């Protein structure tokens, strides 16, 4: 009996040493990355939180002013304009981006010749530099020398202002943003479609389900978590929309393409009101957090219902 207890004790100690050794090895590999993430994420967040309570201009030491910056947000017309433009951009991009991504993914999920080449073509705009694409589309939609206006004029249609027209600039920017981003939706949807068990699709077909019925009752419920993920990802990405604005319109004309992140950049580095800019950044952070939690909660409730 004593021998059995001793063996069990020795085994527990051995397992404990193995787990401790594995933990040490794991942290030895993950530790540097954790330190980098903490240094580049959480510490700047804490500093920005303090900065939002001051009147700092990033040049001279700021004075602590409490929540005065947050109080001023409600009276800022440019902030309302930036928030409205960002929401409009999300409304214009997300439904079309998700629907087009799923449709193209279904087409690219076929066994045809050169399918790898076609998949690569749709992925290239996403992996290319957004700044370079912004400069390129700035030339394409140039009202005087752009190729789009040249094509319109060739078929007898009037020239358009595009990025220099306040009534068109945001819609054109949404088109450019769609071109640069929906390749990511295609890749994620394609992976999700390939993960659907073929046995399920075959069983539905044997039961008499047509192509549309299989899509609606098998494919859509299976990829719903992926759709929720892409919706959350897209919302966060739209809220962080900056590079295309910076390389094309700089928020103009007449603030028609002013977005939240570009407005934060202007506050900090053009107007030198870094404290107020940090307050706007924290409002953006909490808005993104609320939207993300709401979308995830909705997705979880839908899965429970199903």
C-alpha positions in Angstrom: 0.0 0.0 0.0 2.8 2.4 1.0 4.6 1.6 -2.3 1.5 2.5 -4.3 1.1 5.8 -2.5 4.8 6.6 -3.0 4.5 5.8 -6.7 1.4 8.1 -7.0 3.2 10.9 -5.2 6.3 10.5 -7.4 4.1 10.6 -10.5 2.3 13.8 -9.4 5.6 15.5 -8.7 7.0 14.3 -12.0 3.9 15.7 -13.8 4.2 19.0 -11.9 7.8 19.3 -12.9 6.9 18.6 -16.6 4.1 21.3 -16.5 6.4 23.8 -14.9 9.1 23.0 -17.5 6.6 23.4 -20.3 5.3 26.7 -18.8 8.8 28.1 -18.5 9.6 27.1 -22.1 6.3 28.6 -23.3 6.9 31.9 -21.6 10.5 31.9 -22.9 9.1 31.9 -26.4 6.0 34.1 -25.8 7.6 36.5 -23.2 9.3 38.9 -25.7 6.1 39.1 -27.8 4.0 39.8 -24.7 6.5 42.6 -23.6 6.3 44.2 -27.1 2.5 44.0 -27.1 2.3 45.6 -23.6 4.9 48.2 -24.6 3.2 49.2 -27.9 -0.5 48.8 -26.8 -1.3 49.1 -23.2 1.3 51.7 -22.1 0.3 54.1 -25.0 -3.4 53.5 -24.0 -2.7 54.6 -20.4 -0.7 57.6 -21.6 -3.4 58.6 -24.0 -6.0 58.3 -21.2 -4.0 60.8 -19.1 -3.4 63.0 -22.2 -7.1 63.3 -22.8 -7.4 64.9 -19.4 -4.9 67.7 -20.2 -4.6 70.5 -22.7 -1.3 69.1 -24.1 -0.1 70.1 -27.5 2.7 67.5 -27.7 5.3 70.4 -27.6 5.0 72.0 -24.1 3.8 70.3 -20.9 0.1 70.3 -20.7 -2.1 71.3 -17.7 -4.6 68.9 -16.1 -8.1 70.1 -17.0 -10.2 67.1 -16.0 -13.0 66.1 -18.3 -13.2 69.5 -20.1 -12.1 67.8 -23.4 -14.9 65.3 -23.1 -17.4 68.0 -22.3 -16.3 69.9 -25.4 -17.0 66.9 -27.7 -20.8 67.5 -27.6 -20.3 71.0 -29.1 -17.9 70.0 -31.9 -19.6 70.2 -35.3 -16.5 68.7 -37.0 -16.7 65.6 -34.7 -20.3 65.1 -35.7 -19.4 65.4 -39.3 -16.6 62.9 -39.0 -18.8 60.5 -37.1 -21.6 60.8 -39.7 -19.1 60.3 -42.6 -17.7 57.2 -40.9 -21.1 55.7 -40.4 -22.1 56.4 -44.0 -18.9 54.8 -45.2 -19.8 51.7 -43.1 -23.3 51.6 -44.5 -22.1 51.9 -48.1 -19.3 49.3 -47.7 -20.3 46.6 -45.3 -23.5 45.1 -46.9 -22.0 45.2 -50.4 -18.6 44.0 -49.2 -20.0 41.0 -47.4 -22.4 40.0 -50.1 -19.8 40.4 -52.9 -17.2 38.6 -50.9 -19.5 35.6 -50.4 -20.7 35.6 -54.0 -17.1 35.7 -55.4 -16.0 33.1 -52.8 -18.7 30.7 -54.0 -17.5 31.2 -57.6 -13.9 30.6 -56.6 -14.9 27.5 -54.7 -15.3 25.6 -58.0 -12.9 23.1 -59.5 -11.9 24.9 -62.7 -8.7 25.6 -64.6 -6.5 28.4 -63.3 -8.5 28.7 -60.1 -5.4 29.5 -58.1 -4.6 32.4 -60.5 -8.2 33.8 -60.1 -8.0 33.6 -56.3 -4.7 35.4 -56.4 -6.1 38.2 -58.5 -8.8 39.0 -56.0 -6.3 38.9 -53.1 -3.7 41.2 -54.6 -5.7 44.5 -53.9 -6.0 43.6 -50.2 -2.3 42.8 -49.7 -1.1 45.8 -51.7 -0.2 49.1 -50.0 -3.4 51.1 -49.3 -1.4 54.3 -49.6 -0.1 53.4 -53.0 -3.7 52.4 -54.1 -5.0 55.7 -52.8 -2.5 57.6 -55.0 -3.3 55.4 -57.9 -7.1 56.0 -57.6 -6.4 59.7 -57.1 -5.1 59.7 -60.7 -7.9 57.4 -62.0 -10.6 59.6 -60.6 -8.9 62.9 -61.3 -11.6 65.3 -62.7 -9.3 66.7 -65.3 -7.0 64.0 -66.5 -8.5 60.8 -64.9 -9.2 57.7 -67.1 -12.7 57.4 -65.7 -13.7 60.9 -67.0 -12.0 60.1 -70.3 -14.2 57.0 -70.6 -17.3 59.0 -69.7 -16.5 61.7 -72.3 -15.8 59.0 -74.9 -19.4 57.7 -74.6 -20.9 61.2 -74.5 -21.5 61.5 -70.8 -20.5 64.6 -68.8 -17.4 64.8 -66.8 -17.7 64.3 -63.0 -15.9 65.9 -60.1 -15.5 62.6 -58.2 -13.1 63.2 -55.3 -13.3 67.0 -55.8 -17.1 67.1 -55.6 -18.5 67.2 -52.0 -21.6 65.3 -53.2 -19.6 62.5 -54.8 -16.3 62.2 -52.8 -17.5 59.9 -50.0 -19.2 57.5 -52.4 -16.1 57.4 -54.6 -14.0 56.8 -51.6 -16.3 53.9 -50.6 -15.8 52.3 -54.0 -12.0 52.6 -53.6 -12.2 51.2 -50.1 -14.4 48.3 -51.4 -11.8 47.5 -54.0 -8.9 47.4 -51.5 -10.7 45.4 -48.8 -13.3 42.9 -50.0 -10.5 40.5 -51.1 -10.1 39.7 -47.3 -13.8 38.8 -47.2 -13.3 36.5 -50.1 -10.4 34.6 -48.5 -12.3 34.1 -45.2 -15.5 33.1 -46.9 -13.6 30.7 -49.2 -12.0 29.0 -46.2 -15.4 28.7 -44.5 -17.0 27.2 -47.6 -14.2 24.6 -47.9 -14.7 23.7 -44.3 -18.4 22.6 -44.8 -18.5 18.8 -44.8 -19.4 17.5 -48.2 -21.4 14.7 -46.6 -23.9 17.3 -45.3 -24.3 18.8 -48.7 -24.7 15.4 -50.3 -27.3 14.4 -47.7 -29.3 17.6 -48.4 -29.1 16.9 -52.1 -30.3 13.3 -51.6 -33.2 14.6 -49.5 -34.3 16.7 -52.5 -32.9 20.1 -51.6 -32.1 22.2 -54.6 -29.1 24.5 -55.0 -30.9 27.5 -53.4 -32.3 25.4 -50.5 -28.8 24.0 -49.8 -27.4 27.4 -49.8 -30.0 28.9 -47.6 -30.5 26.0 -45.1 -27.0 24.5 -45.0 -24.4 27.0 -46.2 -25.7 30.1 -44.6 -26.2 28.7 -41.1 -22.8 27.1 -41.2 -20.9 30.3 -42.2 -23.0 32.6 -39.9 -20.1 32.8 -37.3 -17.8 33.8 -40.1 -20.2 36.5 -41.3 -20.4 37.9 -37.7 -16.6 37.9 -37.6 -16.3 39.7 -40.9 -19.0 42.2 -39.8 -17.1 43.0 -36.6 -13.8 43.2 -38.5 -15.3 45.4 -41.1 -16.8 47.8 -38.6 -13.5 48.1 -36.7 -11.6 48.6 -40.0 -14.0 51.4 -41.1 -13.7 53.1 -37.7 -9.9 53.1 -38.3 -10.2 54.4 -41.9 -7.3 56.7 -42.5 -4.7 55.9 -45.2 -7.0 56.3 -48.2 -8.3 59.6 -46.9 -4.8 60.9 -46.3 -3.6 60.0 -49.8 -6.6 61.1 -51.7 -8.9 63.9 -50.2 -7.3 64.9 -46.9 -10.8 65.0 -45.5 -12.1 67.4 -48.2 -13.8 68.8 -50.1 -15.6 70.8 -47.4 -15.1 68.0 -44.9 -17.2 65.6 -46.9 -14.7 62.8 -46.4 -13.5 63.7 -42.9 -13.4 60.5 -40.9 -12.9 59.9 -37.2 -9.3 58.8 -37.3 -8.3 61.4 -39.8 -9.9 64.0 -37.6 -7.9 62.7 -34.6 -4.7 63.0 -36.7 -5.6 66.6 -37.6 -6.3 67.5 -34.0 -3.0 66.1 -32.8 -0.6 67.0 -35.6 -2.2 69.9 -37.5 -4.0 71.8 -34.8 -1.7 70.7 -32.0 -4.6 69.9 -29.6 -3.3 66.5 -28.7 -5.3 66.4 -25.4 -8.6 66.9 -27.2 -7.5 64.5 -29.9 -6.9 61.8 -27.3 -10.4 62.4 -25.9 -11.8 61.9 -29.4 -9.7 58.7 -29.7 -11.1 57.3 -26.5 -14.6 58.0 -27.7 -13.8 56.1 -30.8 -12.3 53.3 -28.8 -15.4 52.9 -26.6 -17.7 53.2 -29.6 -15.8 50.4 -31.4 -15.9 48.3 -28.2 -19.7 48.7 -27.8 -20.4 47.8 -31.4 -18.1 44.8 -31.3 -19.7 43.5 -28.0 -23.2 44.0 -29.5 -22.3 42.2 -32.7 -20.7 39.3 -30.8 -23.7 39.0 -28.4 -26.1 39.0 -31.4 -24.0 36.2 -33.1 -24.0 34.1 -29.9 -27.7 34.6 -29.4 -28.4 33.5 -33.0 -26.3 30.3 -32.5 -28.2 29.5 -29.3 -31.5 30.0 -31.1 -30.4 27.7 -33.9 
